[in-house]
């Protein structure tokens, strides 16, 4: 015999399904921003290629520029790997949150005594989201270190162009290194 659930139980199931929907939205947002970060990393590496080629063909390559580019390439490589791992975990987390929502509906509709199933999927999704967030924190710190290295390089090669009085005034920035 087919059973129609009451309005109260239907509303309870629908409200329980909203929580995974919020997590799905948050995870989707992180997927989008992580994908954008990976695109920027690839673009940066493609920008470095002509610089490497130019220095490789030069009879007297600028060693400090080559060292800075090589270090930047190393950081970009690590960033890309971290971003790819985070993106994989975010997609798995998205799948886990979708499975949570589906499991909630199936358990409620079929009147199964398996409330642990949506809870397990939700916990896996949260763990994956947390782990991906940690990886993205590491990736962003490496990106910041790369920006700092480029700024230090620019200061080092251009410091002779600044008037000595200005050079002495601008040393306050070293407090925030």
PAZAPA-4460 file (N, C-alpha, C; in steps of 0.05 Angstrom, whole numbers, plus 32768, in hexadecimal, padded with zeros to 4 digits):
% residues 177
    n_x    n_y    n_z   ca_x   ca_y   ca_z    c_x    c_y    c_z   seq   type   mol
   8011   7FE9   8000   8000   8000   8000   8012   8019   8000     1      X     A
   800A   802D   7FF0   801A   8045   7FEE   8012   8059   8003     2      X     A
   8025   8065   8011   8020   8077   8027   8027   8094   801F     3      X     A
   8015   80A7   8023   801B   80C3   801E   8023   80CF   8038     4      X     A
   803B   80DC   8039   8044   80E9   8052   8032   8101   8059     5      X     A
   8031   8107   8072   8022   811E   807B   8031   8138   8074     6      X     A
   8023   814E   8076   802F   8168   8070   8046   816D   8083     7      X     A
   8042   8167   809D   8057   816C   80B0   8071   815D   80AA     8      X     A
   806E   8143   80A4   8086   8133   809E   8093   813C   8084     9      X     A
   8082   8145   8070   808D   814F   8057   809D   8168   805C    10      X     A
   8092   817A   806C   80A0   8193   8072   80BA   818E   8081    11      X     A
   80B9   817A   8093   80D1   8173   80A2   80E7   8169   8090    12      X     A
   80E0   8158   807D   80F3   814E   806A   80FE   8164   8058    13      X     A
   80ED   8176   804E   80F6   818C   803D   8108   819F   804C    14      X     A
   8102   81A5   8065   8113   81B7   8075   812E   81A9   807B    15      X     A
   812E   818F   807F   8147   8180   8083   8158   8181   8069    16      X     A
   814B   8181   8052   8159   8181   8039   8165   819D   8032    17      X     A
   815C   81B1   8040   8166   81CC   803A   8183   81CF   8044    18      X     A
   818A   81C3   805A   81A5   81C5   8065   81BA   81BB   8050    19      X     A
   81B6   81A4   8045   81C9   819B   8030   81CA   81AE   8018    20      X     A
   81B3   81BA   8012   81B2   81CD   7FFC   81C3   81E6   8001    21      X     A
   81C4   81EF   801A   81D5   8205   8021   81F3   81FD   801E    22      X     A
   81F9   81E5   8027   8214   81DB   8024   821C   81D7   8007    23      X     A
   8209   81CE   7FF7   820D   81CB   7FDA   8214   81E6   7FCE    24      X     A
   8205   81FB   7FD5   820A   8215   7FCB   8226   8220   7FD4    25      X     A
   822D   821C   7FED   8247   8225   7FF7   825E   8216   7FE8    26      X     A
   825A   81FC   7FE5   826F   81EC   7FD7   8271   81F4   7FBA    27      X     A
   825B   81F9   7FAD   825B   8202   7F91   826A   821D   7F8E    28      X     A
   8266   822E   7FA1   8274   8248   7FA1   8292   8244   7FA4    29      X     A
   829A   8233   7FB5   82B7   822D   7FB8   82C2   821F   7F9F    30      X     A
   82B2   820F   7F92   82BC   8202   7F79   82C1   8217   7F64    31      X     A
   82AF   822B   7F62   82B2   8240   7F4F   82CB   8251   7F54    32      X     A
   82CF   8259   7F6D   82E6   826A   7F74   8300   825A   7F71    33      X     A
   8300   8240   7F78   8318   8230   7F76   831F   822C   7F58    34      X     A
   830B   8228   7F47   8310   8226   7F2B   831C   8240   7F20    35      X     A
   8312   8257   7F29   831D   8270   7F20   833A   8273   7F2A    36      X     A
   8340   826A   7F42   835B   826C   7F4C   836E   825B   7F3A    37      X     A
   8365   8243   7F33   8375   8231   7F22   837A   823E   7F06    38      X     A
   8365   824B   7EFC   8368   8258   7EE2   837D   826E   7EE4    39      X     A
   837D   827E   7EFA   8390   8293   7EFD   83AD   8288   7EFF    40      X     A
   83B0   8271   7F0C   83CA   8264   7F0F   83D4   825C   7EF3    41      X     A
   83C3   8250   7EE3   83CB   8248   7EC8   83D2   8260   7EB7    42      X     A
   83C2   8275   7EBA   83C8   828E   7EAB   83E3   8299   7EB3    43      X     A
   83E9   8299   7ECC   8403   82A4   7ED6   841A   8293   7ECB    44      X     A
   8417   8279   7ECA   842C   8268   7EBF   8430   826E   7EA1    45      X     A
   841A   8271   7E93   841B   8278   7E76   8428   8293   7E72    46      X     A
   8425   82A6   7E84   8432   82C0   7E82   8450   82BD   7E87    47      X     A
   8458   82A9   7E98   8475   82A6   7E9D   8484   8299   7E86    48      X     A
   8476   8289   7E76   8484   827B   7E60   8494   828D   7E4E    49      X     A
   8488   82A3   7E43   8498   82B5   7E32   84B0   82C1   7E41    50      X     A
   84AD   82C6   7E5A   84C3   82D1   7E6A   84DA   82BD   7E6C    51      X     A
   84D3   82A3   7E72   84E7   828E   7E73   84F5   828B   7E58    52      X     A
   84E5   828B   7E42   84F0   8288   7E28   8503   829F   7E21    53      X     A
   84FB   82B7   7E28   850C   82CF   7E22   8527   82CD   7E31    54      X     A
   8526   82C5   7E4A   853E   82C3   7E5A   854F   82AB   7E51    55      X     A
   8542   8296   7E48   8551   827F   7E3E   8561   8285   7E25    56      X     A
   8556   8297   7E14   8562   829E   7DFB   8577   82B5   7DFE    57      X     A
   8576   82C2   7E14   8587   82D9   7E19   85A4   82CF   7E1E    58      X     A
   85B7   82DF   7E13   85D3   82D9   7E17   85DC   82DD   7E34    59      X     A
   85D0   82F1   7E41   85D6   82F7   7E5D   85BB   82F8   7E6C    60      X     A
   85B0   82E2   7E74   8597   82E2   7E82   8599   82EF   7E9E    61      X     A
   8585   82FC   7EA6   8584   8308   7EC1   857F   82F1   7ED5    62      X     A
   8594   82EA   7EE4   8592   82D4   7EF6   857D   82D8   7F0C    63      X     A
   857B   82F0   7F17   8568   82F5   7F2C   854B   82F3   7F22    64      X     A
   8547   82FC   7F09   852C   82FA   7EFD   8525   82DC   7EF8    65      X     A
   8539   82CD   7EEE   8534   82B0   7EE9   852F   82A2   7F03    66      X     A
   853D   82A9   7F18   8539   829C   7F32   851D   82A2   7F3D    67      X     A
   8514   82BC   7F3A   84FA   82C4   7F43   84E4   82B5   7F33    68      X     A
   84E7   82B3   7F18   84D4   82A5   7F08   84D3   8287   7F0E    69      X     A
   84EA   827B   7F13   84EC   825F   7F19   84DE   8259   7F34    70      X     A
   84E3   826A   7F48   84D5   8267   7F62   84B7   826B   7F5F    71      X     A
   84AF   827F   7F4F   8493   8284   7F4A   8486   826C   7F3D    72      X     A
   8494   825F   7F2A   8489   8248   7F1D   8486   8231   7F31    73      X     A
   8499   822E   7F43   8496   8219   7F58   847E   821E   7F69    74      X     A
   847A   8237   7F71   8462   823D   7F82   8449   8238   7F72    75      X     A
   8448   8240   7F59   8430   823C   7F48   842A   821E   7F45    76      X     A
   843F   820E   7F43   843B   81F1   7F41   842E   81E6   7F5A    77      X     A
   8438   81EE   7F71   842C   81E5   7F8B   8410   81EF   7F8D    78      X     A
   840B   8208   7F86   83F0   8213   7F88   83DD   8204   7F76    79      X     A
   83E5   81FD   7F5E   83D4   81EF   7F4B   83CD   81D3   7F57    80      X     A
   83E0   81C6   7F62   83DB   81AB   7F6E   83C8   81AD   7F85    81      X     A
   83CD   81C0   7F97   83BB   81C4   7FAE   839E   81CB   7FA4    82      X     A
   839D   81DC   7F91   8383   81E4   7F86   8374   81CD   7F7A    83      X     A
   8382   81BC   7F6B   8376   81A5   7F5E   836C   8191   7F73    84      X     A
   837C   818D   7F88   8373   817B   7F9E   835A   8186   7FAC    85      X     A
   835B   81A0   7FB1   8344   81AD   7FBE   832B   81AB   7FAD    86      X     A
   832E   81B0   7F93   8318   81AE   7F80   830C   8192   7F80    87      X     A
   831D   817E   7F7F   8313   8162   7F80   8303   815D   7F9A    88      X     A
   830D   8167   7FB0   82FF   8163   7FCA   82E5   8172   7FCA    89      X     A
   82E5   818A   7FBE   82CC   8199   7FBD   82B7   818B   7FAC    90      X     A
   82BF   817F   7F96   82AC   8170   7F85   82A1   8158   7F94    91      X     A
   82B3   814A   7FA2   82AA   8133   7FB2   8297   813C   7FC9    92      X     A
   829D   8153   7FD5   828C   815E   7FEA   8271   8166   7FDF    93      X     A
   8270   8171   7FC7   8257   8178   7FBA   8247   815F   7FB5    94      X     A
   8254   814A   7FAC   8246   8130   7FA8   823B   8125   7FC2    95      X     A
   824A   8128   7FD8   8241   811F   7FF2   8229   812E   7FFC    96      X     A
   8229   8149   7FF7   8211   8159   7FFF   81F9   8152   7FEE    97      X     A
   81FD   814D   7FD5   81E7   8144   7FC4   81DC   8129   7FCD    98      X     A
   81EE   8117   7FD4   81E6   80FD   7FDE   81D7   8100   7FF9    99      X     A
   81DF   8113   8009   81D1   8118   8022   81B4   8120   801D   100      X     A
   81B0   8132   800A   8195   813B   8004   8184   8124   7FF8   101      X     A
   8190   8115   7FE7   8182   80FE   7FDB   817B   80E9   7FF1   102      X     A
   818F   80E3   8002   818A   80D0   8017   8175   80D8   802A   103      X     A
   8173   80F2   8030   815E   80FC   8042   8143   80F7   8035   104      X     A
   8140   80FC   801C   8127   80F7   800E   8120   80DA   800D   105      X     A
   8133   80C9   8006   812E   80AC   8004   8127   80A0   801F   106      X     A
   8136   80A7   8034   8131   809D   804F   8115   80A5   8059   107      X     A
   810E   80BE   8054   80F4   80C8   805D   80DD   80BB   804C   108      X     A
   80E1   80BA   8032   80CB   80B0   8021   80C7   8092   8025   109      X     A
   80DD   8083   8027   80DB   8066   802A   80D7   805E   8047   110      X     A
   80D7   8071   8058   80D3   806C   8075   80E7   8057   807F   111      X     A
   8100   805B   8077   8116   804A   8080   8121   8053   809B   112      X     A
   812A   8040   80AA   8137   8047   80C3   8156   8049   80BE   113      X     A
   815D   805D   80AE   8179   8061   80A6   8180   807E   80A7   114      X     A
   817A   808B   80BD   8180   80A7   80C1   819E   80AC   80C1   115      X     A
   81AE   8097   80C6   81CB   809A   80C6   81D6   80A0   80AA   116      X     A
   81C7   8097   8095   81D2   809A   807A   81D5   80B7   8071   117      X     A
   81C0   80C8   8073   81C4   80E4   806C   81D9   80F2   807E   118      X     A
   81D9   80EA   8097   81EC   80F5   80AA   8209   80EE   80A2   119      X     A
   820D   80D6   8099   8228   80CD   8090   8230   80DD   8077   120      X     A
   821E   80DF   8063   8225   80EF   804B   822B   810C   8052   121      X     A
   821B   8118   8064   8220   8133   806C   823B   8137   807A   122      X     A
   8241   8124   808B   825B   8125   809A   8272   8123   8086   123      X     A
   8270   8111   8072   8285   810F   805E   8288   8129   804E   124      X     A
   8271   8135   8047   8272   814E   8038   827F   8164   8048   125      X     A
   8278   8166   8061   8284   817B   8072   82A2   8176   8076   126      X     A
   82AA   815D   8079   82C7   8157   807C   82D6   815E   8062   127      X     A
   82CB   8158   804B   82D8   815F   8032   82D9   817D   802E   128      X     A
   82C4   818B   8035   82C4   81A8   8033   82D9   81B4   8046   129      X     A
   82DC   81AA   805E   82F0   81B4   8071   830C   81AE   8066   130      X     A
   8311   8196   805C   832B   818F   8052   8333   81A1   803A   131      X     A
   8320   81A5   8028   8325   81B6   8011   832B   81D3   8019   132      X     A
   831D   81DC   802E   8322   81F7   8038   833F   81FA   8043   133      X     A
   8348   81E5   8050   8364   81E5   805B   8378   81E7   8043   134      X     A
   8373   81D7   802F   8385   81D8   8017   8384   81F4   800A   135      X     A
   836D   8200   8009   836B   821B   7FFD   8378   8230   800E   136      X     A
   8379   822C   8028   8388   823F   8039   83A6   823D   8032   137      X     A
   83B0   8224   8030   83CC   8221   8029   83D2   822D   800D   138      X     A
   83C0   8229   7FFA   83C4   8233   7FDF   83C4   8252   7FE0   139      X     A
   83B3   825E   7FEF   83B2   827B   7FF0   83CB   8287   7FFE   140      X     A
   83D6   8279   8011   83EE   8282   801E   8406   8281   800B   141      X     A
   8406   826C   7FFA   841C   826A   7FE6   8418   8280   7FD1   142      X     A
   83FF   8286   7FCA   83FA   829C   7FB7   8404   82B7   7FC2   143      X     A
   83FF   82BB   7FDC   8408   82D3   7FE9   8427   82D4   7FEA   144      X     A
   8433   82BE   7FF0   8451   82BC   7FF1   845C   82C3   7FD5   145      X     A
   844F   82BA   7FC0   8458   82C0   7FA5   8456   82DE   7F9F   146      X     A
   8440   82EA   7FA8   843D   8307   7FA4   8452   8317   7FB4   147      X     A
   8457   830E   7FCC   846C   831B   7FDC   8487   8319   7FCE   148      X     A
   848D   8301   7FC3   84A7   82FD   7FB6   84AA   8310   7F9E   149      X     A
   8494   8313   7F8F   8495   8324   7F77   8499   8341   7F80   150      X     A
   848B   8349   7F96   848E   8365   7FA0   84AA   836A   7FAA   151      X     A
   84B6   8356   7FB8   84D2   8359   7FC1   84E5   835B   7FA9   152      X     A
   84E0   834C   7F94   84F1   834D   7F7D   84EF   8369   7F70   153      X     A
   84D7   8373   7F6D   84D4   838E   7F61   84E1   83A3   7F72   154      X     A
   84DF   83A1   7F8C   84EC   83B5   7F9D   850B   83B3   7F9A   155      X     A
   8515   839A   7F99   8532   8396   7F97   853D   83A1   7F7D   156      X     A
   852F   839C   7F66   853A   83A6   7F4D   8535   83C3   7F47   157      X     A
   8522   83CF   7F56   851C   83EB   7F50   8524   83FE   7F67   158      X     A
   8530   83F4   7F7C   8536   8405   7F93   854A   841B   7F8C   159      X     A
   855B   8416   7F78   856E   842B   7F70   8560   8443   7F62   160      X     A
   8548   843F   7F59   8539   8454   7F4B   852B   8468   7F5E   161      X     A
   8529   8460   7F77   851B   8470   7F8B   852E   8483   7F98   162      X     A
   8525   849C   7F9C   8536   84B0   7FAA   853C   84A5   7FC6   163      X     A
   8555   84A9   7FD0   855C   849E   7FEA   854A   84A8   8001   164      X     A
   8540   84C0   8000   852E   84CA   8015   8514   84BA   8015   165      X     A
   850A   84B3   7FFE   84F1   84A3   7FFC   84F7   8486   8005   166      X     A
   850E   847C   7FFF   8515   8461   8007   8515   845E   8025   167      X     A
   851F   8472   8033   8520   8472   8051   8504   8474   805C   168      X     A
   84F3   8484   8050   84D7   8488   8059   84C7   846E   8056   169      X     A
   84CC   845F   8042   84BA   8449   803C   84C1   842F   8049   170      X     A
   84D2   842F   805D   84DA   8416   806A   84C5   840C   807E   171      X     A
   84B0   841B   8083   849C   8412   8096   848E   83F8   808D   172      X     A
   848E   83F3   8073   8480   83DB   8068   848D   83C1   8072   173      X     A
   84A6   83C3   807B   84B4   83AA   8084   84A8   83A0   809F   174      X     A
   8499   83B1   80AD   848C   83A8   80C5   8478   8392   80C1   175      X     A
   846D   8391   80A8   8457   837E   80A2   8460   8366   8092   176      X     A
   8479   8360   8091   8483   8349   8082   847D   832F   8091   177      X     A
***
